């Protein structure tokens, strides 16, 4: 019973709801009427119908639940179409993303089922690097260039593309491919580490696109000379097509929105194609304390979308929400709370948006919170209480945050990542394929399968929740809120864009998820 309670609470939290005790008891009684796997489908069905009720609050009471239960139990065809009225949107908090580790012996992922403490043990830090490395190693093992036949008489051991353990470089001669994490074990001396050993490397070599920083995982070709691995060329592990990843690892809920049957995926894909009028409006850097400039511009944006024929289904407001960092010296919390209330009233003055749109708030790197470590929890209730009273369907999620639109997986991340990645580069990025820094950034995070492959000294990460910053399988869309200029880049089947800084540049993005069309906008 306890596990079922947690399962129900997690499902409701994923969709932006919290449950009162009496409501939870009603749902448990309802679920008990369905045996086995039907129990989970019954709860999903209840949630789907509940989201069509346009509740006045994100806190669900027993009366609302019982009304939907009565409707479901009275409908003869409810069981035949369990997800016919499914909501198009689901929101996944970073702290609810399932954690998997790769078992190299069984060659499969194993889900971590016990609780994850925020303050991990020393071994948890080691696991961060180990799990990142194992994730990419199993992906590389399927790449055609590194997948050697069991018997190949035409190729010798000196001209194949097999990845060698670093430990074997001591006894093997000639050119070899190795894979490892770049680390600086001694000042001014860089090493490549894998699970077997480490070797010093010479940084005078040809590189591919991307930002090469400490902690990034690379593939390097070279040979040993005087105890140093002289690298001829190196690059990031090759990217794998999303469909190939899903076919290889079917049955895993990497994204955190639950598993779907094949029929459900087909039906949702059809609904996604039909949702051509759905629009997301994404703004980053909304300084509420700059009332004259920023709130005035924001009201113009809301006025414009209030008057369109079909209002946007989702507004995403990404921090920072103050022009000054909300640190220990910040003394304007009461004022900031009132400014959130003012924003809520501004949205409330647009009745069509208030009734038909959802509002997602994602904290920025300098917003109020327990620390600057990633992932960051949502904005504190003490700041947003007045806004919640006016806009009860507002969602205050973590940074990063995941959103599921029918079948489409979207990741939102607010971080001045481009500046920090460029500053942390060990060598200048290659300009052979592109000289656009944003394309280098997208290439890096997609190939590393991680939103923030910076050294932990530059950007601390909660060790036990490093998986919540993962990009595996590669999502359909990545939104990188950054103070740099607006950019959009499509690479390897993924659409990635930066909406720009609304407070400084008056820029934002209108995104149409059905077609993955990105409209760079501004005032």
Buried (B, 14 or more C-beta within 10 A) or exposed (E): EEEBBEBBBEBBBBBBBEBBEEBBBBBBEBBEEBEEEBBBBBBBBBBBBBBEEEBEEBBBBBEBBBEBBEEBEEEEEBEEEBBEEBBBBBBBBBBBBBBBBBEEEEEBBEEEEEEBEEEBEEEBBEBBBBBBBBBBBBBBEEBEEBEEEEEEEEEEEEEEBEBBBBBEBEEBEEBBBBBBBBBEEEEEEBBBBBBEBBBBBEEEBEBBBBBBBBBBBBBBBBBBEEEBBBBEEBBBBBBBEBEEBBEBBEEBEBBBBBEBEEEBBEBBEEBBEEBEEBBBBBBBBBBBBBEEEBBEBBBEBBEEBBEEEEBBBBBBBBBBBBBBBBEEEEEEBEEBBBBBBBBBEBBBBBEEBBEEBBBBBBBBBBBBBEEEBBBBBBBBEEBBEBBBEBBBBBBBBBBBBBBBBBBBBBBBBBBBBBEBBBEBBBEEBBEEEBEBBBBBBBBBBBBBBBBBBBBBEBBEBBBBBBBBBBBBBBBBBBBBBBBBBBBBBEBBBBBBBBBBBBBEBBBBBBBBBBEBEBEBBBE
